[in-house]
Amino acid sequence: MSQQDTAVSRITTGMPVVDSTGAGIGTVDLVQRADPNAVTVQAPTADPGGSLDELIESTAAEEPDVPADLAARLLHGGYLKVSTDLVPTGAVYVPADRIAAVHADVRLDVPFSALPVEE
């Protein structure tokens, strides 16, 4: 398991998210682990796994809601969806490789302005 996977596995929904400037930007709404086999943004057709949460995640409405090339990168590498009042659509995405640390909150290594906004 990579360091990013370890960090992502410790994140839960509702955790506060802080960008590289120390500013609070919102709370975790969705945690999506890396899927090295992800090539499209379509829902998987194979059995998504045993848990109800995994089934709900696999059938959720077209996440991540960003352009297809970015969506493929996010699905491949893992990401967080962060609810925030700082953008009109109410959410931004954090690629897993932008997570600097996970403690009582999630700390990022980039400023808020560098994060892709939900469409």
Secondary structure by P-SEA (a helix, b strand, c coil): ccaaaaaaaaccccbbbbcccccccbbbcccccccccccccccccccccccaaaaaaaaccccccccaaaaaaaaacbbbbbbcccccccccccccccccccccbbbbccccccccccc
